[in-house]
Amino acid sequence: LPGSIAGIVWSAGNFFSTCATVLLGEAIGYSSCQAAIMVSGLWGLLYYKEAVGSFGTLMWSLGACTCTGGIILLATLSG
């Protein structure tokens, strides 16, 4: 049962991600959906304590900055 619930939640998220991309356009919709990786990373870092020590936190921060830069570049595309 938990696996089925997780699959339903994932499918709903995927459906609404597709709807956001269709309604907002690819540049804004897709980049806002890609920001979800930042939320899951913060959950892992802050709640689940997955990155232990300053090196793990530094590496996650560098990845987050790279991801944010990509999201901004993708959002500014016109055309």
C-alpha positions as CSV (number, residue, x, y, z in Angstrom):
1,L,0.0,0.0,0.0
2,P,2.7,2.6,0.8
3,G,4.3,1.9,-2.6
4,S,1.0,2.5,-4.4
5,I,0.5,5.8,-2.5
6,A,4.0,6.9,-3.4
7,G,3.3,6.1,-7.1
8,I,0.0,8.0,-7.0
9,V,1.7,11.1,-5.5
10,W,4.6,10.9,-8.0
11,S,2.1,10.6,-10.9
12,A,0.1,13.6,-9.6
13,G,3.3,15.6,-9.3
14,N,4.3,14.7,-12.8
15,F,0.8,15.5,-14.2
16,F,0.8,19.0,-12.6
17,S,4.4,19.6,-13.7
18,T,3.3,18.9,-17.3
19,C,0.3,21.2,-16.8
20,A,2.5,24.0,-15.5
21,T,4.8,23.7,-18.5
22,V,1.9,23.8,-20.9
23,L,0.2,26.7,-19.2
24,L,3.2,28.9,-18.4
25,G,5.3,28.1,-21.4
26,E,8.4,26.0,-21.6
27,A,10.9,28.5,-20.3
28,I,9.0,29.5,-17.1
29,G,7.1,26.2,-16.5
30,Y,10.0,23.9,-16.9
31,S,12.5,25.9,-14.9
32,S,10.0,26.3,-12.0
33,C,9.5,22.5,-12.1
34,Q,13.3,22.0,-12.0
35,A,13.4,24.1,-8.8
36,A,11.8,21.1,-7.1
37,I,15.3,19.5,-6.9
38,M,16.3,22.3,-4.6
39,V,13.4,21.6,-2.2
40,S,14.2,17.9,-2.1
41,G,17.9,18.8,-1.5
42,L,17.0,21.0,1.4
43,W,14.8,18.3,2.9
44,G,17.8,15.9,2.7
45,L,20.2,18.4,4.1
46,L,18.2,19.9,6.9
47,Y,15.6,17.3,8.0
48,Y,17.3,14.0,7.2
49,K,20.9,15.2,7.9
50,E,22.2,13.4,4.8
51,A,25.2,15.7,4.3
52,V,27.3,15.3,7.3
53,G,30.1,17.8,7.9
54,S,31.1,21.0,6.2
55,F,32.4,19.3,3.1
56,G,29.0,17.7,2.3
57,T,27.2,21.0,3.0
58,L,29.7,22.9,0.8
59,M,29.3,20.4,-2.1
60,W,25.5,20.7,-1.8
61,S,25.7,24.5,-1.8
62,L,27.9,24.4,-5.0
63,G,25.4,22.1,-6.6
64,A,22.5,24.3,-5.5
65,C,24.2,27.4,-7.0
66,T,24.9,25.6,-10.3
67,C,21.2,24.4,-10.4
68,T,20.0,27.9,-9.6
69,G,22.1,29.4,-12.3
70,G,20.7,26.9,-14.8
71,I,17.2,27.6,-13.7
72,I,17.8,31.4,-14.2
73,L,19.3,30.9,-17.6
74,L,16.5,28.6,-18.7
75,A,13.9,31.0,-17.4
76,T,15.3,33.9,-19.4
77,L,15.1,32.0,-22.7
78,S,12.6,33.6,-25.0
79,G,11.8,31.8,-28.1
